[in-house]
Amino acid sequence: MEIVTSWMETGIERGLEQGRQEGRQEGRQEGLVQGRLQEAKATLIRLGTKKFGSPDALIAQRIESADLSFLEKLTDRLLEANSWQELFPA
């Protein structure tokens, strides 16, 4: 038989609440990262399409699978490139 005292219950409740708070914070941070990633993809496609026309399927797939850091570098290089192929060398 296990006896749970009121101070143990209080500790458990505090631990659960702290865990919920940490989970919410992690969820917000993950949401922000995903939001930035989607925005970077949309920006690259929008600006690249204005400059080069629509990307082909391979370029679109490479953009979709890229991480945020790479997308930011590509967006910076967009000003100097003359085509999607030049932006995404083989």
N, CA, C and O of each residue as an XYZ file, in Angstrom:
360
protein
N       0.842     -1.179      0.000
C       0.000      0.000      0.000
C       0.883      1.237      0.000
O       1.811      1.352      0.801
N       0.587      2.157     -0.903
C       1.396      3.364     -1.020
C       0.628      4.538     -0.425
O      -0.552      4.728     -0.721
N       1.281      5.304      0.393
C       0.654      6.468      1.004
C       1.222      7.710      0.329
O       2.434      7.915      0.283
N       0.324      8.524     -0.188
C       0.730      9.766     -0.827
C       0.307     10.913      0.074
O      -0.877     11.081      0.367
N       1.271     11.692      0.507
C       0.977     12.801      1.397
C       0.610     14.037      0.594
O       0.818     14.085     -0.618
N       0.072     15.021      1.265
C      -0.352     16.250      0.588
C       0.850     16.977     -0.032
O       0.729     17.574     -1.102
N       1.996     16.926      0.633
C       3.176     17.585      0.048
C       3.650     16.848     -1.181
O       4.184     17.470     -2.100
N       3.469     15.520     -1.225
C       3.826     14.759     -2.424
C       2.879     15.117     -3.568
O       3.305     15.285     -4.711
N       1.579     15.231     -3.245
C       0.611     15.616     -4.266
C       0.933     17.005     -4.809
O       0.853     17.238     -6.015
N       1.292     17.917     -3.929
C       1.657     19.272     -4.354
C       2.874     19.221     -5.270
O       2.911     19.906     -6.292
N       3.856     18.425     -4.916
C       5.058     18.285     -5.746
C       4.732     17.698     -7.109
O       5.255     18.147     -8.129
N       3.875     16.706     -7.120
C       3.469     16.088     -8.386
C       2.738     17.112     -9.253
O       3.014     17.232    -10.447
N       1.811     17.846     -8.651
C       1.052     18.860     -9.390
C       1.979     19.938     -9.957
O       1.825     20.359    -11.104
N       2.931     20.375     -9.151
C       3.891     21.385     -9.634
C       4.730     20.833    -10.789
O       4.977     21.523    -11.778
N       5.157     19.594    -10.647
C       5.943     18.966    -11.711
C       5.139     18.849    -12.999
O       5.658     19.120    -14.082
N       3.886     18.449    -12.890
C       3.034     18.349    -14.072
C       2.822     19.710    -14.722
O       2.886     19.834    -15.945
N       2.573     20.722    -13.914
C       2.365     22.064    -14.462
C       3.637     22.582    -15.143
O       3.572     23.185    -16.214
N       4.783     22.344    -14.518
C       6.045     22.753    -15.132
C       6.240     22.028    -16.456
O       6.678     22.632    -17.436
N       5.922     20.749    -16.492
C       6.035     19.979    -17.729
C       5.109     20.521    -18.813
O       5.498     20.601    -19.979
N       3.898     20.889    -18.441
C       2.963     21.472    -19.413
C       3.492     22.801    -19.941
O       3.426     23.068    -21.141
N       4.016     23.631    -19.043
C       4.556     24.922    -19.461
C       5.729     24.736    -20.419
O       5.818     25.420    -21.439
N       6.619     23.819    -20.093
C       7.768     23.557    -20.964
C       7.301     23.018    -22.317
O       7.857     23.375    -23.356
N       6.290     22.167    -22.301
C       5.747     21.629    -23.546
C       5.136     22.724    -24.405
O       5.322     22.732    -25.622
N       4.415     23.638    -23.794
C       3.836     24.763    -24.548
C       4.933     25.638    -25.143
O       4.843     26.064    -26.295
N       5.968     25.902    -24.352
C       7.069     26.732    -24.842
C       7.769     26.061    -26.023
O       8.057     26.711    -27.028
N       8.039     24.768    -25.902
C       8.676     24.034    -27.002
C       7.788     24.040    -28.235
O       8.280     24.167    -29.356
N       6.486     23.903    -28.036
C       5.550     23.932    -29.152
C       5.558     25.279    -29.852
O       5.528     25.338    -31.082
N       5.599     26.360    -29.088
C       5.663     27.700    -29.679
C       6.950     27.882    -30.468
O       6.936     28.415    -31.577
N       8.061     27.438    -29.896
C       9.339     27.581    -30.580
C       9.354     26.778    -31.870
O       9.824     27.266    -32.898
N       8.845     25.552    -31.828
C       8.793     24.712    -33.025
C       7.893     25.354    -34.078
O       8.195     25.314    -35.271
N       6.794     25.940    -33.633
C       5.896     26.626    -34.558
C       6.575     27.809    -35.224
O       6.381     28.050    -36.415
N       7.365     28.541    -34.469
C       8.088     29.681    -35.038
C       9.108     29.223    -36.081
O       9.234     29.830    -37.144
N       9.828     28.157    -35.770
C      10.825     27.633    -36.709
C      10.142     27.162    -37.985
O      10.610     27.457    -39.085
N       9.047     26.440    -37.848
C       8.328     25.955    -39.023
C       7.759     27.122    -39.823
O       7.753     27.089    -41.054
N       7.283     28.149    -39.132
C       6.774     29.334    -39.815
C       7.862     30.043    -40.598
O       7.638     30.466    -41.732
N       9.028     30.176    -40.008
C      10.148     30.810    -40.708
C      10.586     29.992    -41.910
O      10.921     30.547    -42.956
N      10.584     28.665    -41.761
C      10.964     27.781    -42.856
C       9.988     27.926    -44.019
O      10.412     28.050    -45.168
N       8.692     27.910    -43.735
C       7.702     28.045    -44.798
C       7.791     29.421    -45.465
O       7.642     29.533    -46.682
N       8.028     30.442    -44.686
C       8.163     31.790    -45.248
C       9.398     31.899    -46.137
O       9.350     32.539    -47.187
N      10.497     31.283    -45.728
C      11.721     31.316    -46.539
C      11.496     30.599    -47.866
O      11.952     31.071    -48.908
N      10.795     29.459    -47.840
C      10.489     28.736    -49.079
C       9.624     29.592    -49.990
O       9.903     29.718    -51.183
N       8.579     30.178    -49.430
C       7.663     31.000    -50.220
C       8.379     32.210    -50.816
O       8.141     32.568    -51.970
N       9.244     32.832    -50.043
C       9.983     33.998    -50.524
C      10.900     33.624    -51.682
O      10.937     34.315    -52.700
N      11.634     32.538    -51.525
C      12.547     32.111    -52.577
C      11.783     31.779    -53.861
O      12.190     32.182    -54.950
N      10.703     31.063    -53.733
C       9.918     30.716    -54.922
C       9.302     31.965    -55.554
O       9.325     32.115    -56.775
N       8.758     32.856    -54.737
C       8.133     34.079    -55.264
C       9.143     34.943    -55.999
O       8.893     35.362    -57.130
N      10.279     35.214    -55.372
C      11.278     36.074    -56.006
C      11.943     35.388    -57.197
O      12.188     36.012    -58.229
N      12.230     34.096    -57.041
C      12.835     33.357    -58.142
C      11.913     33.273    -59.349
O      12.372     33.380    -60.486
N      10.640     33.087    -59.120
C       9.670     33.027    -60.213
C       9.592     34.364    -60.937
O       9.483     34.397    -62.163
N       9.645     35.450    -60.203
C       9.643     36.778    -60.850
C      10.879     36.970    -61.714
O      10.808     37.593    -62.773
N      12.003     36.443    -61.271
C      13.250     36.654    -61.991
C      13.486     35.612    -63.088
O      13.943     35.961    -64.176
N      13.181     34.333    -62.816
C      13.529     33.253    -63.744
C      12.333     32.535    -64.355
O      12.500     31.758    -65.295
N      11.142     32.775    -63.847
C       9.984     31.980    -64.238
C       9.797     30.848    -63.233
O      10.582     30.702    -62.296
N       8.765     30.062    -63.434
C       8.453     28.982    -62.486
C       9.582     27.956    -62.428
O      10.170     27.618    -63.455
N       9.885     27.461    -61.224
C      10.923     26.423    -61.111
C      10.409     25.088    -61.645
O       9.215     24.800    -61.557
N      11.303     24.278    -62.196
C      10.891     22.940    -62.635
C      10.702     22.050    -61.402
O      10.989     22.462    -60.278
N      10.224     20.844    -61.624
C       9.893     19.939    -60.516
C      11.101     19.627    -59.641
O      10.972     19.551    -58.419
N      12.273     19.446    -60.247
C      13.471     19.122    -59.472
C      13.861     20.288    -58.566
O      14.188     20.083    -57.397
N      13.828     21.492    -59.092
C      14.165     22.683    -58.289
C      13.136     22.849    -57.177
O      13.503     23.118    -56.033
N      11.857     22.693    -57.495
C      10.808     22.831    -56.480
C      11.011     21.805    -55.360
O      10.825     22.123    -54.185
N      11.391     20.580    -55.723
C      11.629     19.548    -54.712
C      12.838     19.895    -53.852
O      12.830     19.662    -52.643
N      13.871     20.446    -54.466
C      15.062     20.827    -53.697
C      14.741     21.962    -52.732
O      15.244     21.987    -51.609
N      13.909     22.896    -53.167
C      13.498     23.987    -52.277
C      12.685     23.418    -51.120
O      12.905     23.784    -49.966
N      11.760     22.536    -51.423
C      10.884     21.959    -50.396
C      11.668     21.178    -49.347
O      11.276     21.157    -48.180
N      12.760     20.542    -49.735
C      13.516     19.719    -48.786
C      14.670     20.476    -48.107
O      15.358     19.910    -47.257
N      14.884     21.728    -48.469
C      16.007     22.500    -47.920
C      15.732     22.952    -46.494
O      14.579     23.125    -46.098
N      16.801     23.143    -45.724
C      16.652     23.682    -44.378
C      16.711     25.205    -44.420
O      17.041     25.788    -45.453
N      16.392     25.844    -43.307
C      16.275     27.296    -43.245
C      17.577     27.997    -43.617
O      17.559     28.964    -44.377
N      18.685     27.532    -43.102
C      19.980     28.154    -43.376
C      20.292     28.152    -44.871
O      20.731     29.162    -45.421
N      20.063     27.015    -45.523
C      20.328     26.902    -46.962
C      19.391     27.806    -47.751
O      19.819     28.447    -48.711
N      18.127     27.867    -47.367
C      17.171     28.730    -48.059
C      17.574     30.205    -47.948
O      17.452     30.961    -48.911
N      18.047     30.597    -46.789
C      18.488     31.981    -46.610
C      19.691     32.291    -47.502
O      19.772     33.376    -48.078
N      20.622     31.346    -47.618
C      21.780     31.535    -48.495
C      21.342     31.637    -49.952
O      21.841     32.479    -50.700
N      20.411     30.779    -50.350
C      19.913     30.827    -51.725
C      19.226     32.154    -52.024
O      19.405     32.726    -53.098
N      18.450     32.632    -51.080
C      17.755     33.909    -51.279
C      18.765     35.033    -51.456
O      18.554     35.921    -52.281
N      19.848     35.014    -50.704
C      20.906     36.013    -50.870
C      21.571     35.889    -52.241
O      21.864     36.896    -52.884
N      21.807     34.660    -52.684
C      22.466     34.429    -53.976
C      21.546     34.710    -55.159
O      22.017     34.842    -56.289
N      20.263     34.800    -54.918
C      19.284     35.025    -55.974
C      19.595     36.299    -56.761
O      19.353     36.358    -57.967
N      20.120     37.299    -56.096
C      20.424     38.568    -56.767
C      21.504     38.421    -57.831
O      21.507     39.158    -58.817
N      22.415     37.481    -57.639
C      23.535     37.320    -58.563
C      23.307     36.250    -59.626
O      23.996     36.245    -60.646
N      22.365     35.353    -59.411
C      22.136     34.245    -60.345
C      21.320     34.712    -61.550
O      20.576     35.690    -61.484
N      21.484     33.978    -62.653
C      20.759     34.299    -63.871
C      19.723     33.245    -64.240
O      18.990     33.416    -65.214
N      19.653     32.154    -63.473
C      18.685     31.102    -63.733
C      18.553     30.227    -62.498
O      19.386     30.274    -61.593
N      17.486     29.422    -62.474
C      17.335     28.454    -61.388
C      18.514     27.491    -61.371
O      19.011     27.130    -60.305
N      18.961     27.077    -62.550
C      20.057     26.131    -62.634
C      21.360     26.730    -62.087
O      22.168     26.029    -61.479
N      21.546     28.010    -62.308
C      22.738     28.666    -61.770
C      22.627     28.804    -60.248
O      23.628     28.720    -59.537
N      21.432     29.011    -59.769
C      21.197     29.121    -58.318
C      21.391     27.767    -57.649
O      21.885     27.692    -56.524
N      21.000     26.691    -58.341
C      21.116     25.334    -57.836
C      22.077     24.538    -58.716
O      21.627     23.700    -59.497
N      23.370     24.771    -58.616
C      24.292     24.003    -59.457
C      24.222     22.514    -59.121
O      23.924     22.129    -57.991
N      24.497     21.702    -60.113
C      24.398     20.243    -59.940
C      25.373     19.706    -58.925
O      25.404     18.501    -58.676
